[in-house]
Amino acid sequence: MDSIPEDFPLPVIGAVPGVQPKILVRLIDGRYINDAVTDEAQERYQLCADLVVQLASYAQRKRAEHPDWSRAELQAKLASGLQRKNWGLSNAEIQWISGRACALPE
């Protein structure tokens, strides 16, 4: 199992209003957990990492077809395409995937 890189956008568990300090936790298997890195986060990372691998060759092909596109422009186009797919990815995950796919060497 791959470890989750530091730049991967972990899910935000939630927010609680008020003046007093609060700790947000979830009850999982009879234990209170406040760590965002759970099996759920690992599954999200695996899904996103798989999409990076699949999109990397597409990004390379588009880079060859459109050498006038900047890396930022290509990344924006990939991100836009991912948003249109409606696969349940967060905006942070979409940015991470498109950035990684464009960053892989040619």
All heavy atoms as an XYZ file, in Angstrom:
832
protein
N       0.853     -1.179      0.000
C       0.000      0.000      0.000
C       0.896      1.238      0.000
O       1.813      1.354      0.781
C      -0.892     -0.036      1.247
C      -1.875      1.077      1.292
S      -2.955      1.120      2.752
C      -3.538     -0.536      2.909
N       0.599      2.168     -0.915
C       1.377      3.401     -1.005
C       1.041      4.325      0.152
O      -0.103      4.408      0.593
C       1.062      4.143     -2.315
C       1.492      3.360     -3.540
O       2.368      2.488     -3.398
O       0.950      3.612     -4.628
N       2.065      5.027      0.635
C       1.788      6.019      1.674
C       1.287      7.289      1.001
O       1.647      7.607     -0.127
C       3.039      6.293      2.505
O       4.041      6.844      1.689
N       0.470      8.006      1.699
C      -0.143      9.218      1.153
C       0.872     10.350      1.195
O       1.406     10.659      2.259
C      -1.410      9.583      1.951
C      -2.427      8.452      1.848
C      -1.999     10.896      1.458
C      -3.653      8.646      2.701
N       1.153     10.977      0.030
C       2.113     12.093      0.027
C       1.580     13.292      0.800
O       0.363     13.470      0.947
C       2.292     12.419     -1.447
C       1.224     11.719     -2.180
C       0.636     10.685     -1.287
N       2.492     14.102      1.280
C       2.103     15.259      2.096
C       1.255     16.267      1.339
O       0.457     16.982      1.948
C       3.343     15.945      2.653
C       4.020     15.148      3.742
C       5.179     15.904      4.372
O       5.200     17.143      4.313
O       6.060     15.224      4.924
N       1.428     16.356      0.010
C       0.681     17.355     -0.752
C      -0.704     16.864     -1.184
O      -1.454     17.600     -1.805
C       1.482     17.815     -1.975
C       1.657     16.734     -3.028
O       1.613     15.530     -2.676
O       1.846     17.083     -4.207
N      -1.065     15.619     -0.825
C      -2.390     15.116     -1.181
C      -3.441     15.773     -0.292
O      -3.279     15.837      0.929
C      -2.466     13.596     -1.031
C      -3.791     13.033     -1.469
C      -4.110     12.956     -2.813
C      -4.718     12.609     -0.543
C      -5.342     12.462     -3.223
C      -5.948     12.111     -0.938
C      -6.260     12.038     -2.284
N      -4.526     16.277     -0.898
C      -5.559     16.958     -0.099
C      -6.408     15.973      0.702
O      -7.234     15.271      0.158
C      -6.402     17.676     -1.160
C      -6.224     16.864     -2.403
C      -4.832     16.286     -2.326
N      -6.155     15.924      1.985
C      -6.944     15.063      2.861
C      -8.316     15.678      3.085
O      -8.467     16.901      3.106
C      -6.226     14.870      4.197
C      -4.920     14.092      4.118
C      -4.224     14.100      5.470
C      -5.168     12.669      3.655
N      -9.318     14.842      3.274
C     -10.668     15.375      3.477
C     -10.775     16.145      4.785
O     -10.155     15.777      5.778
C     -11.550     14.127      3.513
C     -10.633     13.019      3.882
C      -9.273     13.390      3.349
N     -11.562     17.197      4.743
C     -11.839     17.969      5.946
C     -12.994     17.281      6.653
O     -14.039     17.028      6.065
C     -12.212     19.429      5.598
C     -12.608     20.191      6.837
C     -11.062     20.094      4.878
N     -12.789     16.958      7.916
C     -13.816     16.231      8.663
C     -15.013     17.118      8.945
O     -16.139     16.699      8.883
C     -13.230     15.647      9.963
C     -12.194     14.587      9.606
C     -14.310     15.067     10.831
C     -11.433     14.051     10.785
N     -14.794     18.373      9.253
C     -15.901     19.271      9.521
C     -15.460     20.470     10.320
O     -14.289     20.626     10.636
N     -16.407     21.301     10.619
C     -16.137     22.497     11.414
C     -17.281     22.694     12.401
O     -18.424     22.377     12.107
C     -16.016     23.708     10.510
N     -16.928     23.223     13.558
C     -17.920     23.467     14.598
C     -17.786     24.915     15.044
O     -16.701     25.351     15.420
C     -17.695     22.518     15.804
C     -18.721     22.776     16.877
C     -17.750     21.072     15.360
N     -18.883     25.681     14.998
C     -18.792     27.076     15.418
C     -18.753     27.194     16.940
O     -19.115     26.280     17.662
C     -20.079     27.680     14.861
C     -21.043     26.541     14.830
C     -20.213     25.317     14.532
N     -18.305     28.332     17.378
C     -18.309     28.607     18.811
C     -16.980     29.152     19.281
O     -15.981     29.103     18.593
N     -16.978     29.673     20.498
C     -15.798     30.305     21.072
C     -14.883     29.275     21.726
O     -13.670     29.380     21.645
C     -16.225     31.377     22.101
C     -15.030     31.991     22.777
C     -17.066     32.443     21.425
N     -15.448     28.281     22.369
C     -14.638     27.299     23.079
C     -13.947     26.351     22.094
O     -14.519     25.994     21.064
C     -15.515     26.480     24.022
C     -16.127     27.310     25.119
C     -17.033     26.479     26.007
O     -17.540     25.464     25.606
N     -17.235     26.954     27.230
N     -12.720     25.939     22.412
C     -12.013     24.982     21.546
C     -12.762     23.652     21.473
O     -13.341     23.205     22.467
C     -10.668     24.796     22.222
C     -10.554     25.868     23.232
C     -11.924     26.345     23.552
N     -12.735     23.047     20.300
C     -13.420     21.771     20.103
C     -12.524     20.840     19.294
O     -11.704     21.292     18.510
C     -14.726     21.990     19.359
C     -15.712     22.820     20.150
C     -16.835     23.286     19.260
C     -17.805     24.156     20.000
N     -17.282     25.428     20.393
N     -12.693     19.569     19.490
C     -11.978     18.569     18.709
C     -13.030     17.762     17.961
O     -13.961     17.224     18.562
C     -11.141     17.632     19.605
C     -10.055     18.412     20.319
C     -10.531     16.520     18.776
C      -9.273     17.569     21.314
N     -12.875     17.680     16.663
C     -13.798     16.893     15.862
C     -13.263     15.474     15.745
O     -12.117     15.248     15.387
C     -13.940     17.503     14.466
C     -14.552     18.896     14.428
C     -14.569     19.424     13.016
C     -15.954     18.859     14.979
N     -14.111     14.521     16.064
C     -13.733     13.121     15.988
C     -14.859     12.334     15.332
O     -15.997     12.814     15.235
C     -13.430     12.529     17.383
C     -12.232     13.202     18.013
C     -14.631     12.625     18.293
N     -14.502     11.134     14.889
C     -15.499     10.213     14.356
C     -15.373      8.907     15.117
O     -14.280      8.509     15.510
C     -15.264      9.954     12.867
C     -15.464     11.184     12.040
C     -15.417     10.891     10.570
N     -14.079     10.434     10.184
C     -13.811      9.881      9.010
N     -14.739      9.693      8.131
N     -12.585      9.502      8.721
N     -16.487      8.240     15.298
C     -16.501      6.947     15.959
C     -16.373      5.871     14.884
O     -17.263      5.700     14.048
C     -17.797      6.764     16.755
C     -17.927      5.477     17.565
C     -16.819      5.385     18.619
C     -19.288      5.407     18.216
N     -15.216      5.176     14.891
C     -14.955      4.118     13.917
C     -14.550      2.869     14.680
O     -13.572      2.885     15.429
C     -13.841      4.530     12.928
C     -14.267      5.781     12.150
C     -13.512      3.382     11.983
C     -13.189      6.337     11.241
N     -15.312      1.810     14.480
C     -15.032      0.530     15.154
C     -14.877      0.690     16.660
O     -13.963      0.125     17.274
C     -13.777     -0.132     14.566
C     -13.949     -0.506     13.105
O     -15.090     -0.817     12.707
O     -12.946     -0.484     12.367
N     -15.741      1.479     17.265
C     -15.726      1.645     18.708
C     -14.627      2.552     19.242
O     -14.449      2.657     20.454
N     -13.891      3.210     18.366
C     -12.815      4.129     18.795
C     -13.083      5.503     18.207
O     -13.524      5.633     17.071
C     -11.457      3.622     18.289
C     -11.040      2.333     18.913
C      -9.703      1.835     18.399
N      -8.727      2.907     18.349
C      -7.667      2.899     17.561
N      -7.441      1.886     16.759
N      -6.822      3.898     17.575
N     -12.765      6.533     18.994
C     -12.871      7.894     18.506
C     -11.567      8.250     17.793
O     -10.485      8.153     18.372
C     -13.143      8.866     19.648
C     -14.539      8.729     20.187
C     -14.794      8.037     21.356
C     -15.607      9.276     19.493
C     -16.078      7.897     21.839
C     -16.904      9.146     19.964
C     -17.134      8.451     21.134
O     -18.401      8.312     21.602
N     -11.687      8.660     16.542
C     -10.513      8.958     15.728
C     -10.614     10.389     15.227
O     -11.642     10.807     14.698
C     -10.411      7.981     14.549
C     -10.280      6.563     15.092
C      -9.278      8.348     13.622
C     -10.062      5.497     14.083
N      -9.527     11.152     15.408
C      -9.513     12.518     14.893
C      -8.480     12.690     13.791
O      -8.233     13.775     13.333
C      -9.261     13.533     16.017
C      -7.853     13.450     16.557
O      -7.151     12.479     16.335
N      -7.453     14.468     17.298
N      -7.869     11.596     13.371
C      -6.867     11.640     12.319
C      -7.556     11.494     10.971
O      -8.364     10.599     10.767
C      -5.859     10.506     12.529
C      -4.646     10.632     11.650
O      -4.566     11.599     10.879
O      -3.771      9.749     11.730
N      -7.227     12.380     10.033
C      -7.836     12.331      8.708
C      -7.289     11.170      7.880
O      -7.887     10.779      6.894
C      -7.621     13.643      7.976
N      -6.124     10.640      8.241
C      -5.529      9.555      7.464
C      -6.092      8.232      7.963
O      -5.608      7.630      8.898
C      -3.985      9.569      7.563
C      -3.391      8.466      6.723
C      -3.454     10.908      7.130
N      -7.143      7.794      7.333
C      -7.805      6.540      7.665
C      -7.859      5.701      6.399
O      -7.350      6.087      5.355
C      -9.233      6.811      8.170
O      -9.964      7.448      7.122
C      -9.243      7.669      9.415
N      -8.483      4.562      6.509
C      -8.667      3.718      5.327
C      -9.412      4.478      4.232
O      -9.134      4.323      3.043
C      -9.445      2.460      5.688
C      -8.648      1.505      6.553
O      -7.406      1.621      6.570
O      -9.263      0.651      7.210
N     -10.332      5.323      4.653
C     -11.109      6.127      3.711
C     -10.198      7.072      2.909
O     -10.303      7.178      1.693
C     -12.116      6.940      4.525
C     -13.257      7.526      3.772
C     -14.230      8.182      4.754
O     -14.783      7.482      5.625
O     -14.401      9.410      4.635
N      -9.287      7.728      3.600
C      -8.345      8.635      2.935
C      -7.408      7.847      2.024
O      -7.066      8.301      0.929
C      -7.550      9.426      3.967
N      -6.992      6.666      2.459
C      -6.117      5.819      1.646
C      -6.825      5.408      0.356
O      -6.229      5.410     -0.722
C      -5.680      4.580      2.439
C      -4.683      3.706      1.721
C      -3.323      4.356      1.565
O      -2.873      5.075      2.435
N      -2.675      4.105      0.461
N      -8.102      5.087      0.465
C      -8.881      4.721     -0.726
C      -8.987      5.900     -1.685
O      -8.876      5.728     -2.904
C     -10.272      4.245     -0.324
C     -10.291      2.883      0.308
C     -11.671      2.484      0.799
O     -12.678      3.078      0.353
O     -11.732      1.573      1.643
N      -9.225      7.101     -1.152
C      -9.306      8.299     -2.003
C      -7.978      8.538     -2.713
O      -7.934      8.866     -3.893
C      -9.676      9.537     -1.187
C     -11.039      9.536     -0.562
C     -12.162      9.433     -1.534
N     -12.245     10.580     -2.424
C     -13.153     10.700     -3.396
N     -14.041      9.757     -3.570
N     -13.179     11.744     -4.173
N      -6.884      8.373     -1.959
C      -5.566      8.566     -2.552
C      -5.327      7.558     -3.677
O      -4.847      7.918     -4.750
C      -4.463      8.456     -1.499
C      -3.106      8.369     -2.131
C      -2.574      9.462     -2.820
C      -2.371      7.191     -2.105
C      -1.344      9.377     -3.441
C      -1.148      7.110     -2.721
C      -0.638      8.192     -3.395
O       0.565      8.110     -4.023
N      -5.649      6.295     -3.447
C      -5.446      5.262     -4.473
C      -6.245      5.580     -5.733
O      -5.750      5.429     -6.851
C      -5.826      3.879     -3.933
C      -4.903      3.351     -2.874
C      -3.490      3.113     -3.383
O      -3.267      2.861     -4.553
N      -2.520      3.217     -2.495
N      -7.483      6.028     -5.552
C      -8.321      6.408     -6.685
C      -7.674      7.547     -7.469
O      -7.553      7.492     -8.697
C      -9.708      6.833     -6.186
C     -10.610      7.463     -7.246
C     -11.447      6.396     -7.905
C     -11.476      8.536     -6.634
N      -7.233      8.573     -6.762
C      -6.639      9.746     -7.410
C      -5.300      9.401     -8.063
O      -5.010      9.855     -9.170
C      -6.474     10.880     -6.401
S      -8.050     11.564     -5.839
N      -4.492      8.582     -7.401
C      -3.201      8.179     -7.967
C      -3.396      7.376     -9.240
O      -2.641      7.528    -10.210
C      -2.401      7.385     -6.937
N      -4.425      6.541     -9.287
C      -4.734      5.776    -10.488
C      -5.134      6.712    -11.633
O      -4.717      6.524    -12.776
C      -5.845      4.765    -10.197
C      -6.145      3.882    -11.392
O      -5.197      3.305    -11.960
O      -7.330      3.759    -11.772
N      -5.924      7.720    -11.322
C      -6.314      8.696    -12.347
C      -5.105      9.468    -12.866
O      -5.029      9.785    -14.056
C      -7.364      9.661    -11.796
C      -8.775      9.089    -11.702
C      -9.691     10.056    -10.957
C      -9.336      8.805    -13.076
N      -4.145      9.771    -12.000
C      -2.917     10.457    -12.428
C      -2.198      9.621    -13.479
O      -1.804     10.127    -14.531
C      -1.979     10.745    -11.240
C      -0.601     11.174    -11.717
C      -2.574     11.811    -10.340
N      -2.050      8.337    -13.212
C      -1.357      7.446    -14.149
C      -2.095      7.405    -15.484
O      -1.483      7.485    -16.551
C      -1.221      6.027    -13.542
C      -0.708      5.041    -14.572
C      -0.310      6.062    -12.331
N      -3.417      7.300    -15.435
C      -4.204      7.243    -16.659
C      -4.142      8.547    -17.444
O      -4.096      8.537    -18.677
C      -5.654      6.901    -16.338
C      -5.843      5.502    -15.784
C      -7.282      5.219    -15.456
O      -8.171      5.532    -16.237
N      -7.523      4.616    -14.305
N      -4.151      9.671    -16.741
C      -4.158     10.968    -17.418
C      -2.773     11.425    -17.870
O      -2.674     12.312    -18.721
C      -4.762     12.030    -16.501
C      -6.273     11.982    -16.364
C      -6.743     13.000    -15.336
C      -6.949     12.239    -17.696
N      -1.729     10.844    -17.335
C      -0.373     11.276    -17.688
C      -0.099     11.083    -19.178
O       0.438     11.983    -19.836
C       0.657     10.540    -16.851
N      -0.480      9.938    -19.729
C      -0.241      9.714    -21.162
C      -1.108     10.645    -22.005
O      -0.687     11.128    -23.053
C      -0.477      8.257    -21.531
O      -1.806      7.883    -21.267
N      -2.326     10.902    -21.545
C      -3.198     11.854    -22.244
C      -2.575     13.249    -22.229
O      -2.548     13.940    -23.253
C      -4.576     11.874    -21.579
C      -5.520     12.881    -22.165
C      -6.182     12.634    -23.351
C      -5.755     14.098    -21.516
C      -7.057     13.567    -23.896
C      -6.619     15.031    -22.048
C      -7.270     14.759    -23.230
O      -8.124     15.688    -23.766
N      -2.041     13.645    -21.082
C      -1.405     14.963    -20.962
C      -0.187     15.062    -21.876
O       0.029     16.091    -22.527
C      -1.011     15.232    -19.513
N       0.593     13.989    -21.954
C       1.762     13.986    -22.835
C       1.349     14.124    -24.300
O       1.964     14.858    -25.062
C       2.576     12.706    -22.639
C       3.289     12.645    -21.320
C       3.956     11.302    -21.092
O       3.918     10.416    -21.929
N       4.557     11.150    -19.926
N       0.292     13.413    -24.672
C      -0.193     13.496    -26.053
C      -0.683     14.903    -26.371
O      -0.382     15.464    -27.417
C      -1.306     12.473    -26.270
C      -1.729     12.361    -27.728
C      -2.730     11.281    -27.904
N      -3.590     11.356    -26.735
C      -4.885     11.129    -26.721
N      -5.485     10.752    -27.729
N      -5.606     11.261    -25.649
N      -1.437     15.503    -25.449
C      -1.939     16.867    -25.670
C      -0.797     17.872    -25.712
O      -0.839     18.832    -26.480
C      -2.947     17.258    -24.582
C      -4.271     16.559    -24.714
C      -4.903     16.897    -26.045
C      -6.224     16.217    -26.247
N      -6.777     16.488    -27.583
N       0.230     17.641    -24.898
C       1.410     18.514    -24.899
C       2.098     18.466    -26.261
O       2.530     19.488    -26.791
C       2.372     18.086    -23.798
C       3.483     19.071    -23.540
C       4.383     18.618    -22.400
N       3.657     18.563    -21.134
C       3.680     17.530    -20.299
N       4.390     16.463    -20.557
N       3.009     17.579    -19.169
N       2.153     17.268    -26.867
C       2.765     17.109    -28.194
C       1.894     17.726    -29.290
O       2.402     18.334    -30.239
C       3.012     15.634    -28.485
N       0.580     17.581    -29.160
C      -0.348     18.136    -30.154
C      -0.432     19.656    -30.091
O      -0.691     20.310    -31.095
C      -1.759     17.560    -29.942
C      -1.897     16.106    -30.284
C      -3.259     15.547    -29.892
O      -4.138     16.312    -29.412
O      -3.455     14.323    -30.050
N      -0.237     20.212    -28.898
C      -0.380     21.657    -28.685
C       0.853     22.205    -27.955
O       0.760     22.573    -26.778
C      -1.644     21.956    -27.877
C      -2.889     21.423    -28.489
N      -3.543     22.079    -29.502
C      -3.597     20.284    -28.254
C      -4.621     21.366    -29.857
N      -4.664     20.277    -29.117
N       1.980     22.286    -28.638
C       3.191     22.764    -27.951
C       3.094     24.218    -27.494
O       3.865     24.649    -26.638
C       4.286     22.585    -29.012
C       3.578     22.475    -30.302
C       2.212     21.955    -30.023
N       2.114     24.947    -28.011
C       1.928     26.344    -27.612
C       1.223     26.470    -26.252
O       1.240     27.537    -25.652
C       1.148     27.101    -28.687
C      -0.179     26.438    -29.018
O      -0.205     25.196    -29.151
O      -1.187     27.154    -29.161
N       0.614     25.395    -25.746
C      -0.044     25.440    -24.450
C       0.997     25.443    -23.345
O       1.933     24.650    -23.349
C      -0.943     24.227    -24.238
C      -2.209     24.213    -25.031
C      -2.662     25.169    -25.881
C      -3.177     23.164    -25.049
N      -3.856     24.787    -26.427
C      -4.199     23.562    -25.935
C      -3.271     21.945    -24.413
C      -5.304     22.767    -26.188
C      -4.379     21.154    -24.671
C      -5.384     21.568    -25.543
N       0.810     26.296    -22.372
C       1.680     26.286    -21.189
C       1.251     25.128    -20.288
O       0.162     24.563    -20.444
C       1.566     27.605    -20.433
O       0.273     27.720    -19.851
N       2.106     24.810    -19.339
C       1.769     23.751    -18.388
C       0.513     24.121    -17.598
O      -0.362     23.292    -17.358
C       2.937     23.504    -17.434
C       2.668     22.403    -16.439
C       3.902     22.131    -15.569
N       3.608     21.101    -14.611
C       3.207     21.316    -13.363
N       3.074     22.534    -12.914
N       2.941     20.315    -12.551
N       0.408     25.383    -17.210
C      -0.763     25.853    -16.455
C      -2.036     25.734    -17.293
O      -3.100     25.374    -16.777
C      -0.556     27.289    -15.997
N      -1.915     26.034    -18.581
C      -3.076     25.944    -19.470
C      -3.520     24.486    -19.627
O      -4.708     24.177    -19.573
C      -2.695     26.536    -20.831
C      -3.845     26.879    -21.716
C      -3.395     27.641    -22.963
O      -2.182     27.853    -23.160
O      -4.277     28.003    -23.745
N      -2.553     23.592    -19.810
C      -2.867     22.173    -19.931
C      -3.496     21.656    -18.640
O      -4.488     20.934    -18.667
C      -1.603     21.373    -20.268
C      -1.751     19.859    -20.335
C      -2.780     19.453    -21.389
C      -0.408     19.214    -20.622
N      -2.948     22.060    -17.507
C      -3.497     21.630    -16.227
C      -4.930     22.127    -16.059
O      -5.799     21.394    -15.596
C      -2.634     22.128    -15.072
C      -3.146     21.677    -13.722
C      -2.259     22.098    -12.567
O      -1.125     22.511    -12.774
N      -2.767     21.968    -11.362
N      -5.197     23.361    -16.452
C      -6.555     23.908    -16.352
C      -7.524     23.135    -17.233
O      -8.667     22.875    -16.840
C      -6.547     25.384    -16.726
N      -7.074     22.736    -18.413
C      -7.940     21.969    -19.321
C      -8.221     20.573    -18.754
O      -9.355     20.086    -18.830
C      -7.308     21.883    -20.703
C      -7.305     23.216    -21.436
C      -6.598     23.109    -22.772
C      -6.467     24.441    -23.461
N      -7.714     25.064    -23.833
N      -7.198     19.948    -18.187
C      -7.415     18.643    -17.552
C      -8.382     18.766    -16.373
O      -9.281     17.940    -16.214
C      -6.089     18.061    -17.064
C      -5.152     17.471    -18.099
C      -3.861     17.011    -17.436
C      -5.789     16.324    -18.832
N      -8.187     19.782    -15.556
C      -9.055     19.988    -14.389
C     -10.499     20.226    -14.830
O     -11.436     19.674    -14.243
C      -8.550     21.161    -13.556
N     -10.670     21.013    -15.869
C     -12.015     21.285    -16.385
C     -12.686     19.998    -16.865
O     -13.868     19.761    -16.608
C     -11.927     22.308    -17.516
O     -13.174     22.529    -18.088
N     -11.923     19.166    -17.557
C     -12.462     17.888    -18.019
C     -12.853     16.984    -16.868
O     -13.894     16.318    -16.909
N     -12.028     16.949    -15.824
C     -12.355     16.127    -14.652
C     -13.609     16.629    -13.945
O     -14.427     15.836    -13.477
C     -11.174     16.110    -13.676
C      -9.984     15.244    -14.071
C      -8.802     15.504    -13.149
C     -10.362     13.769    -14.050
N     -13.773     17.942    -13.868
C     -14.970     18.498    -13.224
C     -16.230     18.123    -13.997
O     -17.267     17.836    -13.403
C     -14.851     20.011    -13.094
C     -13.875     20.413    -12.020
C     -13.607     21.906    -11.997
O     -13.754     22.584    -13.014
N     -13.186     22.412    -10.853
N     -16.137     18.096    -15.313
C     -17.305     17.748    -16.136
C     -17.694     16.282    -15.987
O     -18.849     15.922    -16.238
C     -17.037     18.079    -17.605
C     -17.116     19.546    -17.921
C     -17.168     19.804    -19.424
N     -16.063     19.204    -20.138
C     -14.884     19.787    -20.370
N     -14.664     20.999    -19.929
N     -13.946     19.157    -21.050
N     -16.751     15.432    -15.601
C     -17.040     14.003    -15.465
C     -17.978     13.705    -14.296
O     -18.629     12.680    -14.278
C     -15.749     13.198    -15.268
C     -14.824     13.235    -16.444
C     -15.397     12.491    -17.608
C     -14.392     12.475    -18.755
N     -14.982     12.030    -19.983
N     -18.016     14.571    -13.310
C     -18.897     14.389    -12.154
C     -18.658     13.041    -11.468
O     -19.583     12.273    -11.246
C     -20.364     14.570    -12.575
C     -21.260     14.841    -11.395
O     -20.802     15.211    -10.323
N     -22.546     14.655    -11.584
N     -17.397     12.754    -11.158
C     -17.004     11.504    -10.528
C     -16.946     11.614     -9.013
O     -16.450     10.713     -8.343
C     -15.647     11.055    -11.055
C     -15.684     10.515    -12.444
C     -16.770     10.045    -13.120
C     -14.579     10.382    -13.335
N     -16.415      9.630    -14.374
C     -15.067      9.833    -14.537
C     -13.228     10.685    -13.251
C     -14.254      9.561    -15.628
C     -12.421     10.415    -14.339
C     -12.928      9.856    -15.509
N     -17.410     12.700     -8.448
C     -17.411     12.843     -6.996
C     -16.070     13.256     -6.422
O     -15.820     13.064     -5.238
N     -15.201     13.816     -7.249
C     -13.903     14.309     -6.783
C     -14.061     15.711     -6.219
O     -14.831     16.512     -6.751
C     -12.897     14.338     -7.942
C     -12.579     13.007     -8.610
C     -11.812     13.230     -9.900
C     -11.782     12.128     -7.654
N     -13.315     16.000     -5.168
C     -13.338     17.364     -4.626
C     -12.508     18.262     -5.542
O     -11.690     17.783     -6.340
C     -12.759     17.387     -3.210
O     -11.354     17.156     -3.252
N     -12.708     19.568     -5.431
C     -11.912     20.505     -6.233
C     -10.423     20.359     -5.913
O      -9.583     20.435     -6.811
C     -12.367     21.942     -5.999
C     -13.684     22.233     -6.682
O     -14.037     21.598     -7.669
N     -14.428     23.183     -6.155
N     -10.101     20.139     -4.643
C      -8.696     19.965     -4.248
C      -8.115     18.697     -4.880
O      -6.970     18.696     -5.342
C      -8.582     19.911     -2.735
N      -8.899     17.619     -4.934
C      -8.423     16.385     -5.569
C      -8.225     16.581     -7.062
O      -7.231     16.109     -7.629
C      -9.412     15.240     -5.308
C      -9.416     14.749     -3.885
C     -10.544     13.787     -3.583
O     -11.597     13.831     -4.258
O     -10.379     12.982     -2.643
N      -9.137     17.302     -7.701
C      -9.020     17.570     -9.135
C      -7.752     18.362     -9.426
O      -7.014     18.055    -10.369
C     -10.278     18.297     -9.649
C     -11.457     17.313     -9.689
C     -10.037     18.928    -11.024
C     -12.801     17.941     -9.978
N      -7.472     19.369     -8.616
C      -6.253     20.156     -8.815
C      -5.009     19.303     -8.595
O      -4.026     19.425     -9.320
C      -6.246     21.374     -7.889
C      -7.300     22.406     -8.234
C      -7.220     22.868     -9.683
O      -6.155     23.171    -10.198
N      -8.361     22.907    -10.340
N      -5.044     18.440     -7.600
C      -3.906     17.563     -7.316
C      -3.673     16.596     -8.477
O      -2.544     16.422     -8.926
C      -4.158     16.808     -6.013
C      -2.986     15.998     -5.557
C      -1.918     16.437     -4.821
C      -2.756     14.607     -5.800
N      -1.050     15.399     -4.598
C      -1.538     14.263     -5.190
C      -3.471     13.618     -6.478
C      -1.013     12.976     -5.238
C      -2.947     12.337     -6.525
C      -1.734     12.025     -5.910
N      -4.742     15.968     -8.967
C      -4.636     15.010    -10.073
C      -4.104     15.683    -11.324
O      -3.160     15.200    -11.958
C      -6.010     14.362    -10.355
C      -6.435     13.479     -9.204
C      -5.980     13.572    -11.668
C      -7.904     13.083     -9.235
N      -4.706     16.799    -11.697
C      -4.285     17.470    -12.941
C      -2.862     17.995    -12.828
O      -2.087     17.924    -13.794
C      -5.272     18.574    -13.328
O      -5.370     19.550    -12.312
N      -2.487     18.484    -11.674
C      -1.121     18.966    -11.479
C      -0.101     17.853    -11.573
O       0.940     17.987    -12.209
N      -0.395     16.724    -10.950
C       0.501     15.579    -10.992
C       0.597     14.991    -12.414
O       1.658     14.613    -12.852
C       0.026     14.483    -10.033
C       0.322     14.744     -8.591
C       1.782     14.388     -8.315
N       2.149     14.615     -6.939
C       2.469     13.650     -6.074
N       2.448     12.390     -6.438
N       2.824     13.954     -4.851
N      -0.542     14.896    -13.101
C      -0.538     14.339    -14.460
C       0.306     15.193    -15.408
O       1.015     14.665    -16.261
C      -1.958     14.207    -14.983
N       0.257     16.499    -15.234
C       1.038     17.402    -16.093
C       2.513     17.429    -15.693
O       3.361     17.770    -16.512
C       0.468     18.815    -16.023
S      -1.128     18.976    -16.813
N       2.806     17.088    -14.466
C       4.176     17.174    -13.971
C       5.018     15.947    -14.308
O       6.241     16.009    -14.237
C       4.175     17.390    -12.455
N       4.372     14.844    -14.660
C       5.137     13.643    -14.962
C       5.992     13.865    -16.208
O       5.571     14.570    -17.135
C       4.210     12.439    -15.167
C       3.503     11.952    -13.912
C       2.581     10.794    -14.239
C       4.497     11.509    -12.858
N       7.193     13.292    -16.241
C       8.091     13.538    -17.376
C       7.532     12.997    -18.680
O       6.758     12.050    -18.695
C       9.366     12.788    -16.987
C       8.990     11.868    -15.895
C       7.751     12.395    -15.262
N       7.989     13.616    -19.732
C       7.532     13.216    -21.080
C       8.204     11.930    -21.503
O       9.250     11.593    -21.106
C       7.832     14.318    -22.075
C       7.077     15.579    -21.743
C       7.331     16.671    -22.755
O       7.501     16.374    -23.942
O       7.348     17.833    -22.352
